[in-house]
Amino acid sequence: MDISRRSFLASSLALLPAAAWAQRPNFNERQIAPRLNVQDKGDIWTLHFNFKDPRMLPVDVPGRGRKVIWYMWYQVVNRTNEPHTFIPDFELRTRDRNTVHNDEVLPAVQEAIRKVEDPTNRYNIQNSVTISKTPIPVTKPDSMPRAVTGVAIWTDVFDRARDTAHFDVFVSGLSNGWSIDDDGKIRRKALHLEFKRYGDGSKVDSTEIRWVEPESWIYRITSANVDIKLPPSVQPDTGK
C-alpha cells in the first residue's frame, strides 16, 4: 500500500462518528488483571475481568413500560488452578447525584441487550443468577481464554440520575478475599471502576461514558444481600 493510500484511509477513519465505532464488537473493551491488596490473607484467588464501558438502551421493562436502562457487558476468566464460583454483586454509585443502584435480573431486558451485543448468541450472555450456577472453568497458561460472558443491568439510573457525569461501579465476587475490622464489620474484596460522562445528560449516547484509569482492588461492605457462606477466617468473634 502506498503512502497516499494509507494517508487517505487514516483520514477517513478519523472522520467516522463515535456512533460508528460503538458498533464494533470490541468497542471500549477493557481487560483487568488481579492485583494484591494489603488486606489479602491466606490462599486468595481472584478472577480476571473484562468489561465494556456502561451503555444505555431504551427497552420495554415488563410491568414498568418503556425505560432507558444502563448496562455493563463483561467477561470473567479464571487463570487459577481450579474452577471457582462467581457470585457477583454490581453496585453503581453516582458521585454527583449521591444515588446507589444495584444490578437487577430481568430476562426480557437481558434478551434486548443480547440482540445488540451478541446477535448470533455466540457468547451465551448470563445474568447475575445464572452465571453463579456453574463454576468458571480454568484457563490454562498459553491457551485461549475460556471466558464466561455476563451483563449487569441497572434500570433506575436514568430515572434518578439521568444527568450524572461522574460515577463508580463496584464489582464483588471476583475473589474469595474477605476481611473483618475491629467493630466486627465484614468486608468483601471488590474491583472499583471509576467512570466519567462527557455530556449534559440530554442524550442517550453511550459514547459519552468513559472509564477513568486505573482500576483499584479494595475491601468494602456490599449493599446487596448475597447468599454467601463466610470463611472461618472472617467469622465474627461471638465471645464463646
Backbone as CSV, one residue per row, in Angstrom:
resi,resn,N_x,N_y,N_z,CA_x,CA_y,CA_z,C_x,C_y,C_z
1,MET,0.851,-1.199,0.000,0.000,0.000,0.000,0.882,1.242,0.000
2,ASP,0.642,2.200,-0.927,1.495,3.380,-0.978,1.100,4.376,0.104
3,ILE,1.985,5.373,0.293,1.801,6.325,1.386,0.514,7.121,1.227
4,SER,0.197,7.536,-0.011,-1.008,8.340,-0.223,-2.268,7.564,0.122
5,ARG,-2.285,6.258,-0.194,-3.459,5.430,0.118,-3.596,5.255,1.627
6,ARG,-2.469,5.046,2.303,-2.518,4.904,3.762,-3.014,6.187,4.405
7,SER,-2.552,7.317,3.908,-2.967,8.605,4.465,-4.458,8.829,4.272
8,PHE,-4.963,8.426,3.092,-6.394,8.590,2.811,-7.238,7.755,3.766
9,LEU,-6.831,6.491,3.985,-7.585,5.617,4.878,-7.548,6.133,6.299
10,ALA,-6.386,6.609,6.726,-6.260,7.113,8.096,-7.155,8.322,8.316
11,SER,-7.176,9.239,7.345,-8.015,10.425,7.482,-9.492,10.073,7.422
12,SER,-9.855,9.070,6.628,-11.256,8.647,6.526,-11.738,8.046,7.832
13,LEU,-10.895,7.209,8.451,-11.272,6.595,9.720,-11.423,7.642,10.808
14,ALA,-10.582,8.658,10.762,-10.639,9.700,11.783,-11.948,10.464,11.728
15,LEU,-12.604,10.482,10.549,-13.850,11.221,10.390,-15.081,10.419,10.765
16,LEU,-14.902,9.128,11.045,-16.056,8.312,11.418,-16.654,8.818,12.718
17,PRO,-17.966,8.907,12.827,-18.586,9.356,14.068,-18.411,8.331,15.162
18,ALA,-18.525,8.822,16.413,-18.350,7.923,17.560,-19.350,6.789,17.535
19,ALA,-20.561,7.058,17.019,-21.583,6.007,16.991,-21.160,4.840,16.122
20,ALA,-20.408,5.133,15.053,-19.950,4.057,14.178,-18.962,3.164,14.898
21,TRP,-18.075,3.779,15.671,-17.117,2.976,16.442,-17.846,2.133,17.482
22,ALA,-18.950,2.647,17.990,-19.682,1.930,19.041,-20.248,0.618,18.546
23,GLN,-20.414,0.470,17.231,-20.962,-0.769,16.698,-19.907,-1.859,16.569
24,ARG,-18.641,-1.506,16.726,-17.593,-2.506,16.630,-17.686,-3.445,17.819
25,PRO,-17.489,-4.762,17.620,-17.657,-5.744,18.692,-16.826,-5.457,19.934
26,ASN,-15.595,-4.956,19.756,-14.718,-4.741,20.899,-14.610,-3.274,21.292
27,PHE,-15.582,-2.466,20.907,-15.549,-1.048,21.239,-15.484,-0.854,22.748
28,ASN,-14.467,-0.116,23.209,-14.288,0.185,24.627,-14.200,-1.062,25.503
29,GLU,-13.650,-2.145,24.989,-13.486,-3.343,25.814,-12.183,-3.250,26.596
30,ARG,-12.275,-3.411,27.907,-11.119,-3.276,28.800,-10.788,-4.627,29.429
31,GLN,-9.545,-4.801,29.819,-9.109,-6.035,30.469,-8.441,-5.695,31.794
32,ILE,-8.933,-6.329,32.869,-8.420,-6.065,34.209,-7.810,-7.337,34.786
33,ALA,-6.562,-7.254,35.199,-5.879,-8.386,35.824,-5.958,-8.260,37.344
34,PRO,-5.941,-9.380,38.065,-5.970,-9.335,39.527,-4.747,-8.614,40.087
35,ARG,-4.947,-7.973,41.243,-3.830,-7.350,41.947,-3.967,-7.624,43.436
36,LEU,-2.836,-7.695,44.110,-2.842,-7.955,45.541,-3.278,-6.716,46.304
37,ASN,-3.882,-6.954,47.468,-4.256,-5.898,48.394,-3.620,-6.232,49.737
38,VAL,-3.245,-5.214,50.499,-2.562,-5.455,51.774,-3.433,-6.241,52.747
39,GLN,-4.755,-6.254,52.526,-5.654,-6.985,53.417,-5.848,-8.443,53.002
40,ASP,-5.256,-8.846,51.888,-5.373,-10.238,51.451,-4.751,-11.166,52.487
41,LYS,-5.455,-12.254,52.749,-4.961,-13.239,53.709,-5.050,-14.635,53.102
42,GLY,-4.104,-15.481,53.505,-4.171,-16.892,53.134,-4.150,-17.117,51.635
43,ASP,-4.868,-18.146,51.226,-4.877,-18.570,49.831,-5.990,-17.837,49.079
44,ILE,-5.696,-16.604,48.666,-6.690,-15.779,47.985,-6.626,-16.005,46.473
45,TRP,-7.766,-16.222,45.863,-7.828,-16.292,44.406,-8.659,-15.118,43.888
46,THR,-8.344,-14.690,42.686,-9.058,-13.585,42.053,-9.180,-13.857,40.558
47,LEU,-10.349,-13.613,40.016,-10.604,-13.835,38.593,-10.208,-12.612,37.763
48,HIS,-9.849,-12.855,36.507,-9.635,-11.766,35.563,-11.000,-11.244,35.104
49,PHE,-11.053,-9.963,34.769,-12.324,-9.318,34.439,-12.159,-8.434,33.207
50,ASN,-12.957,-8.691,32.192,-13.017,-7.839,31.003,-14.368,-7.125,30.994
51,PHE,-14.402,-5.898,30.526,-15.683,-5.186,30.503,-15.696,-4.131,29.407
52,LYS,-16.898,-3.736,29.054,-17.107,-2.585,28.186,-17.691,-1.465,29.038
53,ASP,-17.334,-0.233,28.723,-17.885,0.892,29.467,-19.413,0.798,29.490
54,PRO,-20.053,1.167,30.608,-21.514,1.087,30.695,-22.202,1.772,29.515
55,ARG,-23.320,1.184,29.120,-24.065,1.689,27.973,-25.534,1.893,28.331
56,MET,-26.225,2.657,27.504,-27.647,2.931,27.695,-28.446,2.328,26.547
57,LEU,-29.679,1.909,26.865,-30.520,1.293,25.840,-31.997,1.485,26.191
58,PRO,-32.803,2.049,25.294,-34.249,2.130,25.529,-34.873,0.744,25.321
59,VAL,-35.572,0.247,26.317,-36.186,-1.079,26.230,-37.533,-1.067,26.945
60,ASP,-38.341,-2.085,26.649,-39.589,-2.293,27.377,-39.299,-3.172,28.585
61,VAL,-39.526,-2.637,29.770,-39.317,-3.384,31.006,-40.668,-3.918,31.471
62,PRO,-40.832,-5.231,31.592,-42.118,-5.801,31.995,-42.664,-5.155,33.268
63,GLY,-43.898,-4.675,33.182,-44.555,-4.067,34.330,-44.161,-2.633,34.600
64,ARG,-43.201,-2.088,33.838,-42.735,-0.718,34.097,-42.788,0.177,32.864
65,GLY,-43.097,-0.407,31.720,-43.174,0.379,30.499,-41.824,0.595,29.839
66,ARG,-41.791,1.573,28.945,-40.579,1.891,28.193,-39.616,2.686,29.070
67,LYS,-38.372,2.222,29.169,-37.388,2.885,30.013,-36.025,2.882,29.320
68,VAL,-35.190,3.819,29.722,-33.788,3.811,29.307,-33.002,3.139,30.423
69,ILE,-32.484,1.959,30.134,-31.725,1.231,31.151,-30.227,1.396,30.892
70,TRP,-29.454,1.211,31.943,-27.998,1.184,31.837,-27.549,-0.259,32.018
71,TYR,-26.497,-0.627,31.324,-25.978,-1.985,31.495,-24.477,-2.014,31.255
72,MET,-23.849,-3.090,31.743,-22.421,-3.288,31.503,-22.166,-4.733,31.093
73,TRP,-21.649,-4.902,29.894,-21.228,-6.210,29.369,-19.887,-6.556,29.995
74,TYR,-19.718,-7.823,30.372,-18.444,-8.209,30.982,-18.136,-9.675,30.710
75,GLN,-16.899,-10.043,30.967,-16.466,-11.436,30.911,-15.558,-11.721,32.103
76,VAL,-15.642,-12.936,32.617,-14.725,-13.371,33.666,-13.893,-14.528,33.129
77,VAL,-12.613,-14.520,33.481,-11.677,-15.557,33.057,-10.951,-16.066,34.291
78,ASN,-10.888,-17.366,34.426,-10.282,-17.999,35.597,-8.899,-18.540,35.240
79,ARG,-7.861,-17.843,35.679,-6.493,-18.282,35.415,-5.835,-18.875,36.662
80,THR,-6.656,-19.367,37.590,-6.133,-20.048,38.773,-5.988,-21.538,38.455
81,ASN,-5.787,-22.331,39.493,-5.544,-23.761,39.280,-6.790,-24.628,39.380
82,GLU,-7.928,-24.041,39.738,-9.150,-24.827,39.866,-10.374,-23.965,39.587
83,PRO,-11.511,-24.584,39.242,-12.728,-23.820,38.967,-13.207,-23.068,40.214
84,HIS,-13.809,-21.910,40.004,-14.338,-21.118,41.116,-15.715,-20.576,40.747
85,THR,-16.588,-20.515,41.740,-17.933,-19.993,41.536,-17.926,-18.471,41.647
86,PHE,-18.532,-17.823,40.689,-18.628,-16.366,40.662,-20.037,-15.954,41.068
87,ILE,-20.164,-15.381,42.261,-21.453,-14.880,42.751,-21.347,-13.355,42.772
88,PRO,-21.781,-12.706,41.710,-21.489,-11.283,41.546,-22.434,-10.334,42.265
89,ASP,-21.903,-9.164,42.537,-22.678,-8.034,43.036,-22.156,-6.801,42.310
90,PHE,-23.004,-6.180,41.493,-22.623,-4.981,40.750,-23.371,-3.787,41.341
91,GLU,-22.630,-2.869,41.907,-23.234,-1.678,42.506,-22.727,-0.429,41.797
92,LEU,-23.650,0.396,41.317,-23.303,1.659,40.665,-23.650,2.797,41.616
93,ARG,-22.674,3.671,41.884,-22.864,4.818,42.774,-22.500,6.106,42.036
94,THR,-23.422,7.052,42.011,-23.121,8.339,41.390,-22.475,9.255,42.423
95,ARG,-21.437,9.946,42.005,-20.752,10.869,42.914,-21.440,12.227,42.968
96,ASP,-21.990,12.661,41.842,-22.585,13.989,41.774,-24.070,14.011,42.120
97,ARG,-24.730,12.861,42.138,-26.156,12.808,42.474,-26.424,11.993,43.739
98,ASN,-25.379,11.385,44.274,-25.466,10.651,45.542,-26.563,9.589,45.522
99,THR,-26.584,8.781,44.464,-27.553,7.697,44.356,-26.829,6.359,44.279
100,VAL,-27.528,5.308,44.684,-26.977,3.953,44.659,-27.910,3.073,43.833
101,HIS,-27.338,2.262,42.962,-28.119,1.425,42.059,-27.536,0.016,42.044
102,ASN,-28.393,-0.970,42.261,-27.955,-2.364,42.272,-28.427,-3.104,41.020
103,ASP,-27.608,-4.036,40.602,-27.891,-4.871,39.431,-29.208,-5.624,39.608
104,GLU,-30.000,-5.685,38.537,-31.259,-6.428,38.553,-31.224,-7.547,37.515
105,VAL,-31.927,-8.638,37.817,-32.046,-9.757,36.884,-33.398,-9.645,36.189
106,LEU,-33.376,-9.294,34.902,-34.589,-9.096,34.115,-34.402,-9.783,32.765
107,PRO,-34.903,-11.011,32.616,-34.678,-11.781,31.386,-35.092,-11.066,30.105
108,ALA,-36.208,-10.348,30.120,-36.661,-9.658,28.909,-35.686,-8.549,28.511
109,VAL,-35.193,-7.830,29.501,-34.213,-6.773,29.243,-32.892,-7.387,28.795
110,GLN,-32.522,-8.476,29.434,-31.301,-9.191,29.057,-31.350,-9.626,27.593
111,GLU,-32.503,-10.085,27.148,-32.653,-10.516,25.759,-32.504,-9.339,24.794
112,ALA,-33.041,-8.178,25.177,-32.894,-6.986,24.333,-31.426,-6.579,24.229
113,ILE,-30.701,-6.705,25.324,-29.270,-6.387,25.322,-28.510,-7.388,24.461
114,ARG,-28.894,-8.659,24.555,-28.213,-9.694,23.763,-28.327,-9.402,22.271
115,LYS,-29.487,-8.934,21.845,-29.684,-8.646,20.421,-28.753,-7.547,19.930
116,VAL,-28.336,-6.682,20.844,-27.404,-5.611,20.488,-25.960,-6.085,20.589
117,GLU,-25.623,-6.723,21.713,-24.235,-7.084,21.996,-23.817,-8.435,21.412
118,ASP,-24.784,-9.328,21.226,-24.445,-10.685,20.778,-25.571,-11.245,19.911
119,PRO,-25.804,-10.660,18.738,-26.952,-11.051,17.905,-26.945,-12.504,17.460
120,THR,-25.792,-13.137,17.385,-25.720,-14.549,16.974,-25.721,-15.491,18.172
121,ASN,-25.783,-14.928,19.376,-25.774,-15.717,20.615,-24.494,-16.550,20.765
122,ARG,-23.426,-16.018,20.251,-22.136,-16.712,20.331,-21.636,-16.824,21.770
123,TYR,-21.894,-15.787,22.573,-21.303,-15.740,23.909,-22.229,-16.235,25.016
124,ASN,-23.497,-16.491,24.687,-24.438,-17.011,25.682,-24.407,-16.156,26.951
125,ILE,-24.793,-14.915,26.816,-24.708,-13.948,27.910,-25.535,-14.393,29.113
126,GLN,-24.930,-14.333,30.284,-25.562,-14.732,31.536,-25.954,-13.504,32.357
127,ASN,-26.836,-13.724,33.347,-27.128,-12.675,34.316,-26.486,-13.040,35.653
128,SER,-26.708,-12.230,36.670,-26.005,-12.430,37.937,-26.447,-13.678,38.690
129,VAL,-27.572,-14.264,38.299,-28.014,-15.518,38.916,-27.499,-16.714,38.130
130,THR,-27.723,-16.717,36.830,-27.338,-17.884,36.029,-25.830,-18.076,35.965
131,ILE,-25.061,-16.990,36.034,-23.606,-17.127,35.939,-23.024,-17.801,37.174
132,SER,-23.779,-17.779,38.275,-23.296,-18.396,39.513,-23.627,-19.883,39.600
133,LYS,-24.394,-20.399,38.649,-24.828,-21.793,38.704,-23.713,-22.774,38.359
134,THR,-22.769,-22.357,37.544,-21.684,-23.235,37.104,-20.345,-22.563,37.380
135,PRO,-19.416,-23.239,38.050,-18.103,-22.640,38.326,-17.404,-22.186,37.043
136,ILE,-16.651,-21.114,37.142,-15.900,-20.601,35.997,-14.748,-21.560,35.710
137,PRO,-14.663,-22.115,34.492,-13.631,-23.109,34.184,-12.231,-22.497,34.161
138,VAL,-11.247,-23.351,34.357,-9.850,-22.910,34.371,-9.361,-22.653,32.947
139,THR,-8.659,-21.553,32.773,-7.951,-21.275,31.522,-6.476,-21.589,31.747
140,LYS,-5.966,-22.550,31.028,-4.575,-22.957,31.208,-3.626,-21.929,30.586
141,PRO,-2.387,-21.853,31.100,-1.413,-20.905,30.546,-1.218,-21.108,29.045
142,ASP,-1.082,-20.017,28.337,-0.811,-20.026,26.892,-1.937,-20.656,26.069
143,SER,-3.150,-20.690,26.624,-4.290,-21.227,25.879,-5.328,-20.127,25.676
144,MET,-6.273,-20.369,24.787,-7.339,-19.405,24.556,-8.179,-19.246,25.819
145,PRO,-8.500,-18.019,26.206,-9.291,-17.806,27.417,-10.663,-18.481,27.336
146,ARG,-11.031,-19.176,28.395,-12.366,-19.776,28.488,-13.273,-18.784,29.224
147,ALA,-13.557,-17.704,28.539,-14.300,-16.611,29.154,-15.783,-16.937,29.263
148,VAL,-16.386,-16.501,30.369,-17.828,-16.604,30.567,-18.373,-15.178,30.551
149,THR,-19.390,-14.952,29.727,-19.893,-13.600,29.484,-21.169,-13.332,30.274
150,GLY,-21.266,-12.131,30.819,-22.453,-11.747,31.573,-22.816,-10.293,31.338
151,VAL,-23.928,-9.881,31.945,-24.350,-8.488,31.843,-24.953,-8.053,33.173
152,ALA,-24.573,-6.857,33.608,-25.175,-6.227,34.781,-26.158,-5.177,34.285
153,ILE,-27.328,-5.105,34.918,-28.398,-4.217,34.457,-28.827,-3.290,35.593
154,TRP,-28.877,-1.997,35.291,-29.394,-1.007,36.235,-30.557,-0.280,35.566
155,THR,-31.749,-0.396,36.124,-32.935,0.148,35.457,-33.307,1.562,35.887
156,ASP,-32.755,2.050,37.005,-33.234,3.324,37.549,-32.217,4.456,37.506
157,VAL,-31.079,4.260,36.855,-30.095,5.347,36.777,-30.666,6.520,35.989
158,PHE,-31.293,6.237,34.857,-31.838,7.297,34.012,-32.956,8.046,34.725
159,ASP,-33.731,7.353,35.540,-34.843,7.987,36.250,-34.364,8.856,37.409
160,ARG,-33.347,8.392,38.119,-32.925,9.062,39.352,-31.693,9.947,39.183
161,ALA,-30.884,9.666,38.161,-29.641,10.431,37.993,-29.274,10.516,36.516
162,ARG,-30.227,10.915,35.702,-30.023,10.853,34.248,-28.888,11.743,33.763
163,ASP,-28.585,12.822,34.486,-27.527,13.724,34.036,-26.216,13.505,34.782
164,THR,-26.081,12.369,35.459,-24.837,12.115,36.187,-23.640,12.186,35.247
165,ALA,-22.566,12.786,35.742,-21.349,12.923,34.943,-20.159,12.226,35.590
166,HIS,-20.379,11.646,36.761,-19.267,11.015,37.478,-19.831,9.912,38.373
167,PHE,-19.414,8.677,38.129,-19.944,7.574,38.922,-18.921,6.447,39.028
168,ASP,-19.203,5.521,39.941,-18.333,4.374,40.178,-19.136,3.086,40.073
169,VAL,-18.473,2.028,39.650,-19.054,0.690,39.662,-18.158,-0.196,40.520
170,PHE,-18.768,-0.875,41.484,-18.051,-1.801,42.352,-18.491,-3.221,42.002
171,VAL,-17.525,-4.069,41.717,-17.804,-5.455,41.334,-17.265,-6.375,42.415
172,SER,-18.160,-7.037,43.119,-17.768,-8.007,44.141,-18.034,-9.418,43.635
173,GLY,-17.302,-10.393,44.186,-17.476,-11.782,43.793,-16.356,-12.316,42.937
174,LEU,-15.458,-11.430,42.508,-14.337,-11.860,41.671,-13.232,-12.519,42.481
175,SER,-13.335,-12.460,43.792,-12.301,-13.001,44.669,-12.942,-13.600,45.914
176,ASN,-12.210,-14.499,46.570,-12.667,-15.042,47.849,-12.050,-14.281,49.011
177,GLY,-11.551,-13.080,48.739,-10.951,-12.265,49.792,-12.001,-11.602,50.665
178,TRP,-11.844,-11.777,51.979,-12.720,-11.160,52.966,-11.862,-10.558,54.066
179,SER,-12.400,-9.579,54.789,-11.707,-9.038,55.954,-12.746,-8.645,56.996
180,ILE,-12.310,-8.562,58.243,-13.194,-8.142,59.330,-12.458,-7.102,60.158
181,ASP,-13.131,-5.976,60.453,-12.458,-4.912,61.193,-12.690,-5.051,62.690
182,ASP,-12.187,-4.085,63.450,-12.267,-4.149,64.913,-13.700,-4.074,65.422
183,ASP,-14.609,-3.553,64.607,-16.016,-3.456,65.007,-16.829,-4.669,64.562
184,GLY,-16.147,-5.652,63.977,-16.838,-6.854,63.531,-17.510,-6.717,62.182
185,LYS,-17.252,-5.620,61.473,-17.849,-5.422,60.154,-17.056,-6.211,59.115
186,ILE,-17.789,-6.953,58.297,-17.158,-7.823,57.308,-17.148,-7.134,55.945
187,ARG,-15.984,-7.166,55.328,-15.818,-6.545,54.018,-15.386,-7.581,52.991
188,ARG,-15.802,-7.355,51.760,-15.538,-8.271,50.659,-14.600,-7.605,49.656
189,LYS,-13.632,-8.349,49.137,-12.724,-7.786,48.142,-13.508,-7.468,46.874
190,ALA,-13.313,-6.262,46.359,-14.090,-5.805,45.207,-13.205,-5.038,44.235
191,LEU,-13.643,-5.026,42.994,-12.996,-4.235,41.953,-13.710,-2.892,41.859
192,HIS,-12.942,-1.810,41.913,-13.506,-0.465,41.827,-13.165,0.138,40.471
193,LEU,-14.207,0.534,39.737,-14.046,1.162,38.425,-14.693,2.544,38.453
194,GLU,-13.950,3.548,38.037,-14.454,4.921,38.006,-14.776,5.318,36.564
195,PHE,-15.875,6.061,36.391,-16.289,6.494,35.055,-16.687,7.970,35.063
196,LYS,-16.476,8.618,33.917,-16.968,9.971,33.712,-17.815,9.998,32.441
197,ARG,-18.769,10.897,32.442,-19.667,11.045,31.298,-19.498,12.444,30.724
198,TYR,-19.113,12.509,29.462,-18.803,13.780,28.834,-19.993,14.256,28.010
199,GLY,-20.979,14.808,28.714,-22.185,15.311,28.079,-23.060,15.953,29.141
200,ASP,-24.178,16.537,28.729,-25.059,17.208,29.684,-26.226,16.340,30.121
201,GLY,-26.226,15.075,29.695,-27.285,14.167,30.104,-28.546,14.271,29.281
202,SER,-28.530,15.095,28.248,-29.738,15.289,27.445,-29.907,14.223,26.370
203,LYS,-28.841,13.464,26.089,-28.892,12.465,25.023,-28.666,11.063,25.575
204,VAL,-29.259,10.092,24.905,-28.977,8.688,25.218,-27.816,8.284,24.315
205,ASP,-26.612,8.585,24.765,-25.408,8.395,23.958,-24.347,7.691,24.795
206,SER,-24.178,6.403,24.553,-23.237,5.613,25.343,-21.789,6.010,25.115
207,THR,-21.493,6.649,23.986,-20.105,7.028,23.713,-19.623,8.148,24.631
208,GLU,-20.537,8.780,25.365,-20.142,9.827,26.308,-19.530,9.253,27.579
209,ILE,-19.739,7.966,27.830,-19.271,7.335,29.068,-17.902,6.712,28.845
210,ARG,-16.948,7.083,29.689,-15.586,6.574,29.529,-14.971,6.207,30.876
211,TRP,-14.238,5.120,30.855,-13.540,4.649,32.054,-12.390,5.589,32.401
212,VAL,-12.217,5.832,33.710,-11.107,6.633,34.213,-10.087,5.689,34.835
213,GLU,-8.962,5.538,34.198,-7.923,4.651,34.721,-7.229,5.288,35.930
214,PRO,-6.623,4.464,36.818,-6.591,2.999,36.779,-7.710,2.408,37.629
215,GLU,-7.881,1.113,37.557,-8.787,0.393,38.441,-8.130,0.222,39.808
216,SER,-8.900,-0.174,40.802,-8.329,-0.482,42.112,-9.071,-1.666,42.718
217,TRP,-8.353,-2.420,43.543,-8.937,-3.546,44.273,-9.022,-3.142,45.738
218,ILE,-10.233,-3.157,46.291,-10.453,-2.674,47.647,-11.276,-3.689,48.433
219,TYR,-11.375,-3.458,49.748,-12.272,-4.242,50.592,-13.387,-3.316,51.055
220,ARG,-14.642,-3.722,50.839,-15.765,-2.861,51.183,-16.980,-3.686,51.569
221,ILE,-17.865,-3.052,52.321,-19.142,-3.663,52.680,-20.080,-3.508,51.496
222,THR,-20.662,-4.580,51.030,-21.581,-4.501,49.901,-22.988,-4.218,50.401
223,SER,-23.748,-3.475,49.602,-25.112,-3.118,49.998,-26.112,-4.203,49.650
224,ALA,-25.747,-5.089,48.706,-26.664,-6.151,48.293,-26.571,-7.333,49.248
225,ASN,-27.668,-8.063,49.383,-27.700,-9.236,50.248,-27.408,-10.474,49.415
226,VAL,-26.140,-10.881,49.384,-25.753,-12.042,48.596,-25.638,-13.256,49.503
227,ASP,-26.077,-14.385,48.990,-26.124,-15.617,49.774,-24.773,-16.320,49.699
228,ILE,-23.856,-15.922,50.585,-22.512,-16.474,50.585,-22.136,-16.901,51.996
229,LYS,-21.546,-18.085,52.101,-21.064,-18.569,53.385,-19.682,-18.006,53.638
230,LEU,-19.533,-17.305,54.766,-18.252,-16.676,55.066,-17.225,-17.712,55.494
231,PRO,-15.951,-17.505,55.109,-14.901,-18.417,55.546,-14.636,-18.255,57.034
232,PRO,-14.094,-19.280,57.700,-13.833,-19.213,59.142,-12.945,-18.044,59.538
233,SER,-12.048,-17.610,58.643,-11.099,-16.554,58.983,-11.765,-15.208,59.235
234,VAL,-12.990,-15.023,58.753,-13.666,-13.747,58.968,-14.992,-13.920,59.693
235,GLN,-15.172,-15.026,60.379,-16.364,-15.190,61.195,-16.263,-14.274,62.415
236,PRO,-17.293,-13.502,62.710,-17.235,-12.606,63.865,-16.998,-13.372,65.157
237,ASP,-16.278,-12.736,66.072,-15.992,-13.336,67.371,-17.216,-13.202,68.261
238,THR,-17.818,-14.331,68.629,-19.031,-14.311,69.454,-18.720,-14.261,70.938
239,GLY,-17.429,-14.389,71.288,-17.046,-14.333,72.685,-17.186,-15.631,73.423
240,LYS,-17.542,-16.716,72.691,-17.699,-18.008,73.338,-16.386,-18.757,73.368
